[in-house]
Amino acid sequence: MLLSHMFGMFTHPDQEWAEIRKEHTQPTRLYIAYVGILALISPICAYVATTQIGWTVGDGNLVKFTQESALPLVVMTYLAMLVGVFGLGWAIDWMSKTYGSHHDEYYAYGIALTAYSCTPLFLAGFALLYPEPIFNMVVFVAAAAYTGYLMYDGLPIVLGIEKERAIPFSGAILTVALVYLVVTRVGTVIIWEYGFAPEFITVIP
């Protein structure tokens, strides 16, 4: 079962990467059995936190989103995560030949590498159930750091490139990821301008 790799990414990543390379998992199955499931964590937790739990700013009143305004944002966030994994994975496959990879293109190992590397970020979504900005930031920064490590660790194993080339390749991957992050931020502003901005509710005790 693909979800079994989730625990291996934290306990013995090198062994998991070797198993992942042997599996030849098709991207469609990877999305259905792994990415599609884990990517639900952040949107669902964010929806519960913003519509049911709420948060406070300083000593102010409790603030929440209306359910109607939060739902489309949650759906778009989920779709953005799915597209992000595919886009970054495709970019890795496309760039891999430049860095000496000889993997079988048919199995799209770049998508597998991206999907499993993002496991910490997927699981960090549970932190959103405690809607405290500083806490959430610390958790997601730590998850992003470990995701970067997993990506660097898996590049030589999954794509069959030399370890010396993994560092510059990781830098290229980070650049692509940052570009996508900027695009999503700009896209969020545009979407909000077109009527999808959240509606706030102030709960007065």
C-alpha atoms as an extended CHARMM CRD file, in Angstrom:
* protein
*
       205  EXT
         1         1  MET       CA              0.0000000000        0.0000000000        0.0000000000  PROA      1               0.0000000000
         2         2  LEU       CA              1.4120000000        3.3850000000       -0.9840000000  PROA      2               0.0000000000
         3         3  LEU       CA              0.4520000000        5.0060000000        2.3160000000  PROA      3               0.0000000000
         4         4  SER       CA              2.9340000000        2.7120000000        4.0750000000  PROA      4               0.0000000000
         5         5  HSD       CA              5.6980000000        4.9000000000        2.6430000000  PROA      5               0.0000000000
         6         6  MET       CA              4.4030000000        7.7760000000        4.7450000000  PROA      6               0.0000000000
         7         7  PHE       CA              5.9270000000        6.3860000000        7.9480000000  PROA      7               0.0000000000
         8         8  GLY       CA              9.1100000000        5.2730000000        6.2030000000  PROA      8               0.0000000000
         9         9  MET       CA              9.8140000000        8.8330000000        5.1300000000  PROA      9               0.0000000000
        10        10  PHE       CA             10.4360000000        9.6390000000        8.8160000000  PROA      10              0.0000000000
        11        11  THR       CA             12.0870000000        6.4290000000       10.0130000000  PROA      11              0.0000000000
        12        12  HSD       CA             14.2470000000        5.1150000000        7.1320000000  PROA      12              0.0000000000
        13        13  PRO       CA             13.9410000000        7.3620000000        4.0460000000  PROA      13              0.0000000000
        14        14  ASP       CA             16.8420000000        5.8000000000        2.1250000000  PROA      14              0.0000000000
        15        15  GLN       CA             15.1860000000        2.3880000000        2.2350000000  PROA      15              0.0000000000
        16        16  GLU       CA             11.8350000000        3.8760000000        1.2410000000  PROA      16              0.0000000000
        17        17  TRP       CA             13.3360000000        5.6940000000       -1.7390000000  PROA      17              0.0000000000
        18        18  ALA       CA             14.8780000000        2.4440000000       -2.9630000000  PROA      18              0.0000000000
        19        19  GLU       CA             11.4980000000        0.7130000000       -2.6770000000  PROA      19              0.0000000000
        20        20  ILE       CA              9.7370000000        3.5860000000       -4.4410000000  PROA      20              0.0000000000
        21        21  ARG       CA             12.1300000000        3.3550000000       -7.3880000000  PROA      21              0.0000000000
        22        22  LYS       CA             11.4020000000       -0.3700000000       -7.7190000000  PROA      22              0.0000000000
        23        23  GLU       CA              7.6260000000        0.0670000000       -7.6250000000  PROA      23              0.0000000000
        24        24  HSD       CA              7.2230000000        1.8120000000      -11.0050000000  PROA      24              0.0000000000
        25        25  THR       CA              3.9980000000        3.3790000000       -9.7090000000  PROA      25              0.0000000000
        26        26  GLN       CA              1.9300000000        5.1540000000      -12.3340000000  PROA      26              0.0000000000
        27        27  PRO       CA              1.1770000000        8.8360000000      -11.5840000000  PROA      27              0.0000000000
        28        28  THR       CA             -2.5810000000        8.2110000000      -11.7010000000  PROA      28              0.0000000000
        29        29  ARG       CA             -2.4050000000        5.5450000000       -9.0000000000  PROA      29              0.0000000000
        30        30  LEU       CA             -0.0010000000        7.6850000000       -6.9770000000  PROA      30              0.0000000000
        31        31  TYR       CA             -2.5210000000       10.5380000000       -6.9990000000  PROA      31              0.0000000000
        32        32  ILE       CA             -5.4760000000        8.3520000000       -6.0850000000  PROA      32              0.0000000000
        33        33  ALA       CA             -3.7960000000        6.3390000000       -3.3270000000  PROA      33              0.0000000000
        34        34  TYR       CA             -1.3860000000        8.8840000000       -1.8540000000  PROA      34              0.0000000000
        35        35  VAL       CA             -1.3920000000       12.5280000000       -2.9490000000  PROA      35              0.0000000000
        36        36  GLY       CA             -5.1540000000       12.8120000000       -3.2460000000  PROA      36              0.0000000000
        37        37  ILE       CA             -5.6110000000       11.5000000000        0.3000000000  PROA      37              0.0000000000
        38        38  LEU       CA             -2.8470000000       13.3360000000        2.1540000000  PROA      38              0.0000000000
        39        39  ALA       CA             -3.4970000000       16.6200000000        0.3380000000  PROA      39              0.0000000000
        40        40  LEU       CA             -6.9600000000       16.6600000000        1.9490000000  PROA      40              0.0000000000
        41        41  ILE       CA             -5.4980000000       17.1380000000        5.4290000000  PROA      41              0.0000000000
        42        42  SER       CA             -4.6330000000       20.8420000000        5.1970000000  PROA      42              0.0000000000
        43        43  PRO       CA             -7.8470000000       22.0050000000        3.4580000000  PROA      43              0.0000000000
        44        44  ILE       CA            -10.1150000000       20.0600000000        5.8110000000  PROA      44              0.0000000000
        45        45  CYS       CA             -8.2560000000       21.1500000000        8.9470000000  PROA      45              0.0000000000
        46        46  ALA       CA             -8.1800000000       24.7440000000        7.7180000000  PROA      46              0.0000000000
        47        47  TYR       CA            -11.9230000000       24.6380000000        7.0510000000  PROA      47              0.0000000000
        48        48  VAL       CA            -12.6670000000       23.3080000000       10.5400000000  PROA      48              0.0000000000
        49        49  ALA       CA            -10.2870000000       25.7790000000       12.1870000000  PROA      49              0.0000000000
        50        50  THR       CA            -11.5370000000       28.8760000000       10.3740000000  PROA      50              0.0000000000
        51        51  THR       CA            -15.2600000000       28.1120000000       10.4820000000  PROA      51              0.0000000000
        52        52  GLN       CA            -15.6770000000       26.2350000000       13.7750000000  PROA      52              0.0000000000
        53        53  ILE       CA            -12.7440000000       27.0540000000       16.0580000000  PROA      53              0.0000000000
        54        54  GLY       CA            -11.7630000000       30.5730000000       15.0460000000  PROA      54              0.0000000000
        55        55  TRP       CA             -8.8430000000       32.6980000000       16.2220000000  PROA      55              0.0000000000
        56        56  THR       CA             -8.1670000000       35.9210000000       18.0700000000  PROA      56              0.0000000000
        57        57  VAL       CA             -5.9010000000       38.8350000000       17.2020000000  PROA      57              0.0000000000
        58        58  GLY       CA             -4.2560000000       40.1440000000       20.3560000000  PROA      58              0.0000000000
        59        59  ASP       CA             -6.8850000000       40.6110000000       23.0410000000  PROA      59              0.0000000000
        60        60  GLY       CA             -9.6760000000       41.0420000000       20.5240000000  PROA      60              0.0000000000
        61        61  ASN       CA            -12.8030000000       39.0070000000       19.9150000000  PROA      61              0.0000000000
        62        62  LEU       CA            -12.9370000000       35.5740000000       18.3440000000  PROA      62              0.0000000000
        63        63  VAL       CA            -12.9450000000       35.7110000000       14.5300000000  PROA      63              0.0000000000
        64        64  LYS       CA            -14.2220000000       33.0610000000       12.1000000000  PROA      64              0.0000000000
        65        65  PHE       CA            -14.9780000000       32.6280000000        8.3970000000  PROA      65              0.0000000000
        66        66  THR       CA            -18.4780000000       31.9380000000        7.1870000000  PROA      66              0.0000000000
        67        67  GLN       CA            -18.8650000000       28.3810000000        5.9210000000  PROA      67              0.0000000000
        68        68  GLU       CA            -20.0990000000       29.6040000000        2.5450000000  PROA      68              0.0000000000
        69        69  SER       CA            -17.0230000000       31.7490000000        1.9060000000  PROA      69              0.0000000000
        70        70  ALA       CA            -14.5310000000       29.2220000000        3.2930000000  PROA      70              0.0000000000
        71        71  LEU       CA            -15.6770000000       26.2750000000        1.1660000000  PROA      71              0.0000000000
        72        72  PRO       CA            -14.5560000000       27.5650000000       -2.2720000000  PROA      72              0.0000000000
        73        73  LEU       CA            -11.2210000000       28.6430000000       -0.7900000000  PROA      73              0.0000000000
        74        74  VAL       CA            -10.7050000000       25.1590000000        0.6140000000  PROA      74              0.0000000000
        75        75  VAL       CA            -11.5070000000       23.5350000000       -2.7330000000  PROA      75              0.0000000000
        76        76  MET       CA             -9.1430000000       25.8650000000       -4.5980000000  PROA      76              0.0000000000
        77        77  THR       CA             -6.3890000000       25.1950000000       -2.0540000000  PROA      77              0.0000000000
        78        78  TYR       CA             -6.7850000000       21.4500000000       -2.5730000000  PROA      78              0.0000000000
        79        79  LEU       CA             -6.6240000000       21.8200000000       -6.3420000000  PROA      79              0.0000000000
        80        80  ALA       CA             -3.5700000000       24.0870000000       -6.0610000000  PROA      80              0.0000000000
        81        81  MET       CA             -1.7810000000       21.4010000000       -4.0380000000  PROA      81              0.0000000000
        82        82  LEU       CA             -2.5520000000       18.7210000000       -6.6110000000  PROA      82              0.0000000000
        83        83  VAL       CA             -1.3880000000       20.9410000000       -9.4560000000  PROA      83              0.0000000000
        84        84  GLY       CA              1.7280000000       21.9230000000       -7.5090000000  PROA      84              0.0000000000
        85        85  VAL       CA              2.8300000000       18.3250000000       -6.9780000000  PROA      85              0.0000000000
        86        86  PHE       CA              2.2700000000       17.4920000000      -10.6340000000  PROA      86              0.0000000000
        87        87  GLY       CA              3.9520000000       20.6630000000      -11.9090000000  PROA      87              0.0000000000
        88        88  LEU       CA              7.0340000000       20.3050000000       -9.7340000000  PROA      88              0.0000000000
        89        89  GLY       CA              7.2770000000       16.5950000000      -10.5180000000  PROA      89              0.0000000000
        90        90  TRP       CA              7.0470000000       17.2770000000      -14.2410000000  PROA      90              0.0000000000
        91        91  ALA       CA              9.7360000000       19.9580000000      -13.9280000000  PROA      91              0.0000000000
        92        92  ILE       CA             12.0200000000       17.5130000000      -12.1060000000  PROA      92              0.0000000000
        93        93  ASP       CA             11.5670000000       14.9040000000      -14.8380000000  PROA      93              0.0000000000
        94        94  TRP       CA             12.2160000000       17.5310000000      -17.4980000000  PROA      94              0.0000000000
        95        95  MET       CA             15.4020000000       18.8050000000      -15.8190000000  PROA      95              0.0000000000
        96        96  SER       CA             16.7240000000       15.4260000000      -14.7340000000  PROA      96              0.0000000000
        97        97  LYS       CA             18.4810000000       14.5720000000      -18.0050000000  PROA      97              0.0000000000
        98        98  THR       CA             20.5810000000       17.7300000000      -17.6480000000  PROA      98              0.0000000000
        99        99  TYR       CA             21.8870000000       16.3950000000      -14.3420000000  PROA      99              0.0000000000
       100       100  GLY       CA             22.7010000000       12.9300000000      -15.6420000000  PROA      100             0.0000000000
       101       101  SER       CA             19.5790000000       10.9440000000      -14.8280000000  PROA      101             0.0000000000
       102       102  HSD       CA             18.9160000000        7.7680000000      -16.8020000000  PROA      102             0.0000000000
       103       103  HSD       CA             15.5680000000        6.7960000000      -15.3120000000  PROA      103             0.0000000000
       104       104  ASP       CA             12.6450000000        5.5010000000      -17.3100000000  PROA      104             0.0000000000
       105       105  GLU       CA             10.5770000000        8.5510000000      -18.2870000000  PROA      105             0.0000000000
       106       106  TYR       CA              7.4130000000        6.4820000000      -18.6840000000  PROA      106             0.0000000000
       107       107  TYR       CA              7.0080000000        6.1250000000      -14.9260000000  PROA      107             0.0000000000
       108       108  ALA       CA              7.4740000000        9.8430000000      -14.1210000000  PROA      108             0.0000000000
       109       109  TYR       CA              9.7690000000        9.3900000000      -11.1360000000  PROA      109             0.0000000000
       110       110  GLY       CA              9.8300000000       13.1520000000      -10.6280000000  PROA      110             0.0000000000
       111       111  ILE       CA              6.1790000000       13.1200000000       -9.6000000000  PROA      111             0.0000000000
       112       112  ALA       CA              6.8200000000       10.2500000000       -7.1700000000  PROA      112             0.0000000000
       113       113  LEU       CA              9.8180000000       12.0830000000       -5.7320000000  PROA      113             0.0000000000
       114       114  THR       CA              7.7630000000       15.2430000000       -5.2350000000  PROA      114             0.0000000000
       115       115  ALA       CA              4.7510000000       13.4330000000       -3.7940000000  PROA      115             0.0000000000
       116       116  TYR       CA              6.6670000000       11.4960000000       -1.1550000000  PROA      116             0.0000000000
       117       117  SER       CA              9.0050000000       14.3850000000       -0.3270000000  PROA      117             0.0000000000
       118       118  CYS       CA              5.9580000000       16.5460000000        0.4390000000  PROA      118             0.0000000000
       119       119  THR       CA              4.7470000000       14.0750000000        3.0760000000  PROA      119             0.0000000000
       120       120  PRO       CA              5.8850000000       16.3190000000        5.9910000000  PROA      120             0.0000000000
       121       121  LEU       CA              4.0600000000       19.3010000000        4.4740000000  PROA      121             0.0000000000
       122       122  PHE       CA              0.9030000000       17.2450000000        3.9830000000  PROA      122             0.0000000000
       123       123  LEU       CA              0.9590000000       16.0490000000        7.6090000000  PROA      123             0.0000000000
       124       124  ALA       CA              1.7740000000       19.5250000000        8.9130000000  PROA      124             0.0000000000
       125       125  GLY       CA             -1.7820000000       20.4100000000        7.9140000000  PROA      125             0.0000000000
       126       126  PHE       CA             -2.9800000000       18.9280000000       11.2140000000  PROA      126             0.0000000000
       127       127  ALA       CA             -1.3680000000       21.9050000000       12.9530000000  PROA      127             0.0000000000
       128       128  LEU       CA             -4.0250000000       24.1280000000       11.4090000000  PROA      128             0.0000000000
       129       129  LEU       CA             -6.5250000000       22.7320000000       13.9160000000  PROA      129             0.0000000000
       130       130  TYR       CA             -4.7670000000       24.9910000000       16.4030000000  PROA      130             0.0000000000
       131       131  PRO       CA             -5.1440000000       28.3250000000       14.5570000000  PROA      131             0.0000000000
       132       132  GLU       CA             -2.2560000000       30.1620000000       16.1870000000  PROA      132             0.0000000000
       133       133  PRO       CA             -0.1560000000       31.9300000000       13.4930000000  PROA      133             0.0000000000
       134       134  ILE       CA              3.2280000000       31.5690000000       15.2410000000  PROA      134             0.0000000000
       135       135  PHE       CA              2.6530000000       27.8990000000       16.0040000000  PROA      135             0.0000000000
       136       136  ASN       CA              1.5080000000       27.1950000000       12.4450000000  PROA      136             0.0000000000
       137       137  MET       CA              4.5040000000       29.0350000000       11.0110000000  PROA      137             0.0000000000
       138       138  VAL       CA              6.9870000000       27.0460000000       13.1220000000  PROA      138             0.0000000000
       139       139  VAL       CA              5.3740000000       23.7330000000       12.1870000000  PROA      139             0.0000000000
       140       140  PHE       CA              5.2630000000       24.4770000000        8.4580000000  PROA      140             0.0000000000
       141       141  VAL       CA              8.8230000000       25.8640000000        8.3640000000  PROA      141             0.0000000000
       142       142  ALA       CA             10.0720000000       22.6860000000       10.0630000000  PROA      142             0.0000000000
       143       143  ALA       CA              8.0330000000       20.5560000000        7.6530000000  PROA      143             0.0000000000
       144       144  ALA       CA              9.3830000000       22.4960000000        4.6610000000  PROA      144             0.0000000000
       145       145  ALA       CA             12.9500000000       22.0030000000        5.8850000000  PROA      145             0.0000000000
       146       146  TYR       CA             12.4760000000       18.2460000000        6.2120000000  PROA      146             0.0000000000
       147       147  THR       CA             10.7610000000       18.1570000000        2.8140000000  PROA      147             0.0000000000
       148       148  GLY       CA             13.8520000000       19.7760000000        1.3230000000  PROA      148             0.0000000000
       149       149  TYR       CA             16.0430000000       17.1770000000        2.9910000000  PROA      149             0.0000000000
       150       150  LEU       CA             13.9090000000       14.3200000000        1.6790000000  PROA      150             0.0000000000
       151       151  MET       CA             14.0650000000       15.7720000000       -1.8260000000  PROA      151             0.0000000000
       152       152  TYR       CA             17.8640000000       16.0660000000       -1.6620000000  PROA      152             0.0000000000
       153       153  ASP       CA             18.1870000000       12.5830000000       -0.1650000000  PROA      153             0.0000000000
       154       154  GLY       CA             15.9260000000       10.9670000000       -2.7500000000  PROA      154             0.0000000000
       155       155  LEU       CA             17.3490000000       12.5570000000       -5.9020000000  PROA      155             0.0000000000
       156       156  PRO       CA             20.3560000000       10.2100000000       -6.2950000000  PROA      156             0.0000000000
       157       157  ILE       CA             18.3430000000        7.1130000000       -5.3720000000  PROA      157             0.0000000000
       158       158  VAL       CA             15.1540000000        7.6590000000       -7.3520000000  PROA      158             0.0000000000
       159       159  LEU       CA             16.5820000000        9.4420000000      -10.3880000000  PROA      159             0.0000000000
       160       160  GLY       CA             19.9600000000        7.7320000000      -10.4500000000  PROA      160             0.0000000000
       161       161  ILE       CA             22.0970000000       10.8680000000      -10.5270000000  PROA      161             0.0000000000
       162       162  GLU       CA             25.4640000000       11.4230000000       -8.8510000000  PROA      162             0.0000000000
       163       163  LYS       CA             25.3420000000       12.8060000000       -5.3130000000  PROA      163             0.0000000000
       164       164  GLU       CA             27.5910000000       15.6790000000       -6.3300000000  PROA      164             0.0000000000
       165       165  ARG       CA             24.9070000000       16.8540000000       -8.7450000000  PROA      165             0.0000000000
       166       166  ALA       CA             22.1100000000       16.5980000000       -6.1910000000  PROA      166             0.0000000000
       167       167  ILE       CA             23.0050000000       19.9540000000       -4.6180000000  PROA      167             0.0000000000
       168       168  PRO       CA             22.7110000000       22.1110000000       -7.7670000000  PROA      168             0.0000000000
       169       169  PHE       CA             19.6760000000       20.0690000000       -8.8410000000  PROA      169             0.0000000000
       170       170  SER       CA             18.0490000000       20.7640000000       -5.4630000000  PROA      170             0.0000000000
       171       171  GLY       CA             18.6890000000       24.4610000000       -6.0050000000  PROA      171             0.0000000000
       172       172  ALA       CA             16.9620000000       24.3300000000       -9.3880000000  PROA      172             0.0000000000
       173       173  ILE       CA             13.9980000000       22.5000000000       -7.8490000000  PROA      173             0.0000000000
       174       174  LEU       CA             13.7720000000       25.0790000000       -5.0510000000  PROA      174             0.0000000000
       175       175  THR       CA             13.6920000000       27.8530000000       -7.6340000000  PROA      175             0.0000000000
       176       176  VAL       CA             10.7770000000       26.2190000000       -9.4550000000  PROA      176             0.0000000000
       177       177  ALA       CA              8.9470000000       25.6870000000       -6.1550000000  PROA      177             0.0000000000
       178       178  LEU       CA              9.3970000000       29.3280000000       -5.1520000000  PROA      178             0.0000000000
       179       179  VAL       CA              8.1120000000       30.5090000000       -8.5260000000  PROA      179             0.0000000000
       180       180  TYR       CA              5.0020000000       28.3630000000       -8.0840000000  PROA      180             0.0000000000
       181       181  LEU       CA              4.5570000000       29.7330000000       -4.5540000000  PROA      181             0.0000000000
       182       182  VAL       CA              4.6730000000       33.3070000000       -5.8440000000  PROA      182             0.0000000000
       183       183  VAL       CA              2.2090000000       32.4590000000       -8.6210000000  PROA      183             0.0000000000
       184       184  THR       CA             -0.2490000000       30.9660000000       -6.1170000000  PROA      184             0.0000000000
       185       185  ARG       CA              0.0400000000       34.0300000000       -3.8570000000  PROA      185             0.0000000000
       186       186  VAL       CA             -0.6370000000       36.3730000000       -6.7610000000  PROA      186             0.0000000000
       187       187  GLY       CA             -3.4480000000       34.0870000000       -7.9160000000  PROA      187             0.0000000000
       188       188  THR       CA             -4.9770000000       34.2510000000       -4.4400000000  PROA      188             0.0000000000
       189       189  VAL       CA             -5.0900000000       38.0390000000       -4.5530000000  PROA      189             0.0000000000
       190       190  ILE       CA             -6.6940000000       37.9670000000       -8.0020000000  PROA      190             0.0000000000
       191       191  ILE       CA             -9.2870000000       35.3990000000       -6.9210000000  PROA      191             0.0000000000
       192       192  TRP       CA            -10.1590000000       37.4600000000       -3.8560000000  PROA      192             0.0000000000
       193       193  GLU       CA            -10.6520000000       40.4870000000       -6.0750000000  PROA      193             0.0000000000
       194       194  TYR       CA            -13.1860000000       38.5420000000       -8.1540000000  PROA      194             0.0000000000
       195       195  GLY       CA            -15.5160000000       37.8050000000       -5.2860000000  PROA      195             0.0000000000
       196       196  PHE       CA            -13.9650000000       34.8000000000       -3.5300000000  PROA      196             0.0000000000
       197       197  ALA       CA            -12.6190000000       36.7010000000       -0.5290000000  PROA      197             0.0000000000
       198       198  PRO       CA            -13.5390000000       35.1720000000        2.8530000000  PROA      198             0.0000000000
       199       199  GLU       CA            -16.3280000000       36.7080000000        4.9060000000  PROA      199             0.0000000000
       200       200  PHE       CA            -15.4590000000       37.2570000000        8.5510000000  PROA      200             0.0000000000
       201       201  ILE       CA            -17.6610000000       36.7150000000       11.5790000000  PROA      201             0.0000000000
       202       202  THR       CA            -16.7910000000       38.3340000000       14.9110000000  PROA      202             0.0000000000
       203       203  VAL       CA            -17.9350000000       36.3140000000       17.9080000000  PROA      203             0.0000000000
       204       204  ILE       CA            -18.5670000000       38.6320000000       20.8540000000  PROA      204             0.0000000000
       205       205  PRO       CA            -18.4630000000       36.8360000000       24.2040000000  PROA      205             0.0000000000
